[in-house]
Amino acid sequence: MSYINAKSVLPEEMIEEIQKYVNGVNLYIPKVPEANSTSSSYKLELYQRNQAIYELYLQGETVSELAAEYYLSAKSIYRIIGEIKKK
C-alpha cells in the first residue's frame, strides 16, 4: 500500500481538524462502497446463509447434517456458529 501526503489532497482546514484526533498517525480511509456492488450483495447472501445455519443449529440440526445440506465442511459450520455466538 502506498501513502499519499494529506497536504497534497486535502484542504488545510480538514487536515487541522483531523490532527485534533490523530496527530501524526498513519490513517487508513476506506473508499465509499458502490451502491450496487456485487460484493455487498454477496456479503448479504453469506450473512443470510450463516444466520439460517445458526438458526437450524439452535433448532437441533447436527453439524454434520448442516455440512451436508450446505455443502460445507464441519469445520466451516463450527466457524460460522462460533462467529455468530460471539456477536
Sequence and secondary structure as in RCSB ss.txt:
>XXXX:A:sequence
MSYINAKSVLPEEMIEEIQKYVNGVNLYIPKVPEANSTSSSYKLELYQRNQAIYELYLQGETVSELAAEYYLSAK
SIYRIIGEIKKK
>XXXX:A:secstr
     GGGTS HHHHHHHHTTSTT          TT HHHHHHHHHHHHHHHHHHHHHTT  HHHHHHHHT  HH
HHHHHHHHHHH 
